Amino acid sequence: MFTGIIETLGIIKDLKKQDGNLHINVSSSLLNELKIDQSVAHNGVCLTVVTIENDTYTVTAIQETIAKTNVGDWKINDVVNLERAMKLGDRLDGHLVQGHVDQIGICKSVEETNGSWAFTFEYDASLHNITIEKGSITVNGVSLTVVNSKTNEFSVAIIPYTYEHTNFNSFKVGTKVNLEFDVIGKYVSKLHSIR
């Protein structure tokens, strides 16, 4: 489990395909605190540390992960949001995040609004994920509050700290992002669909 509060950024140093898997080599200031078999969210995708060598570590994404996230679009030198799994007993500053991305969203607009930013994202509503006004959403691993909730899009407001300390500052119209919808909303949606 994660909180959606980004600890630091990582830089993709190498990408290697092997069968249906993608091995991702990452450089990060967290390196000295990581260990093999530890879960780390990369842009909201929970991936397991499989090797640590020199100044980088490696995680592996399987085909299922590649198909449902923006991992397959990552390139060398891309910057990713990083968060280690939360410790039991720590403060929950964001919301409960599983690190299991539900689908990809597309950035529709970026608007600077007098010291903050408004980002609007569109997603495929046929997958039955929902947002609600003032509900929780995770975008590239960042815990956020939904504003302007619609059937297939929503907006979020970003404060300067988040803009500067996450990869939100690289988003432009057309950027693909990982979306994890609120876990309670997913259960409600599922119950509604089986009635």
N, C-alpha and C positions, 0 to 999 in steps of 0.2 A: 504494500500500500504506500501511496505517496500523498503529498499535500497540495501539489501544484505550485509550491513556492520554490522558484528556481534558485539553486545554490551558486552556480557559476556557468560559464560557457565552455564548450569543448570545440576543438577544431578537428575536422576529418583529415587524417594524414594519409590514409590508404584505403582502398576498397578492392577486395578480391572475391570473385565469384567462384564457387565450387559447387557443382551440381546445381540444386535449386537454392542454395544458401548464399548469403552475402556476408563476408567477414569484414568488419568495419574497425579500422585502427584509429584511435582517438587520442589526442593530446589534451591534457586538462590539469588545472591546479589541484584537482582532487586526487591525482595519481598516488601520492604517498599515503592516502587514507583508504585506498581501495584494496580489496583482496579477491582472489579467484572465487567464483561462484556467487559474487555479490550482485544484487539487482540494482541497476541504475536506469533511470528514465532518460531517454535521449529524444528530445522534442515530444515528450509524452509517451514514448514507446518503451516499455519495460524490457530491457535486454540484460543478459547475464555476462559478467566479465569472465572471459575464458582464458586469457593470457595477459600477463603484465611483463613488458620488456622495455628496458632502457627508459625512455621518457614518454611511452605510450602504453595504452592497453587496448585489447581487442574484445569486441562483442560480436555475436553472430545473429543475423536475422534469417529466419526460415521463410519459405515461400508464402505461407499464410500471412506473415507479418508484412512482407514486401507488397503483397496484393492489396492489403487494406490500409496502408499508410503511405507517407511520402518518402520512405526509406529508399525505394528504388530510384528516386530522383536525386539523391545526395551525390555530391561531387567532392573531390579533394579540395580542401581549404574552406568548405562550407562550415558555418558556425551553427552549433546545436545547443539547445538549452539542456542543462543537466541537473538532475536531482537524485540523490540517493534515497533508498527506501526509508520511511520514517521509523523512528524508534518508539516502541510502546512507552507511553508516559510523557513523551514530548508534547509541546503545545501544537495544536492543529490550527495553524495560521491560515491555511487555505480551505480546502474542502477534501473529502475523501476521494482520492483518485486511484484507480486501479492500475494504470499504466497499460490498459488494454484499449487501444484506439478503435473507435467504432467505424469511422469513415473519414475520408478526406473532404476538406472544405476548400473553397476558392475565395481569395480576397477580392471583393468587389469594389471597395473604396477605402481610401486612407484620407482622413481629414484632420488637419491640425486645428484645434479649437481653443485658442487663447491659453496655451500652456499645457494642454493635454492633447491626446489623439483619440479619434473615433475610427474604429476599424469595422467594416461590415463584411461578413462572410456568407457565402451561399453554399448550400449542401443539397444532396439528393434526398428529397423527402420520401421517396418510395421505399427507403430503408427503414422507415417508421421511427426514426429518432426525433425527439422533440425538445424544444426549449420553452421556457416560460419566463415571463418578465420578472426580473430580479432573481432568477434561478441561477444555478451554477453551470459553468461550461469550462472545459479545459481545451485551450488552443496551443498546440505545440508544447504541451506540458505545463502551461501557465494557467493557474486557477483564476477564473474571472467571473464577473457578474454579467448576466445577459441584459441588454437593453434593446428595445425595439424588436421584440420577438415576433417572427412571422412564420408561416408554414415551412418555408425552405431557406430562411435566412435570419440572421440576427446581427446585432452590433455589440461591441464592447468598448468601454472607455479605458484608456491606458494613461496612467500617471507617468510623469517624467522618469521616476526611478525604474519602473518596469520597462519603459522604452529604452533606457540606456543600458540596462543589465540583462536584457534578453535579446533574442534575435528578431523581436518585433520591429526594431529599427531598420531591418533589411526588407520588410514586407512591402510589396507594391501590388498594384492591380494585377491579378492573375497568379499570384503566389499560392502554391498548394500548401495547406496546413493540415496537421493531424487534429482531429476532433474526438474528444471523449466526452460524451454526454453524461449528465448527472445520473448516478446509479439508481436513485429513487425514481427519477423520471423514466428510466428504462423499464423498471418493474411495472410502473403504472401503465406505460404504453403497451407492454406485453399483455397485462391483464385485460386492457381495453380491446386488444386485437383478438383475444380468444373468446370473447363474449358473443 
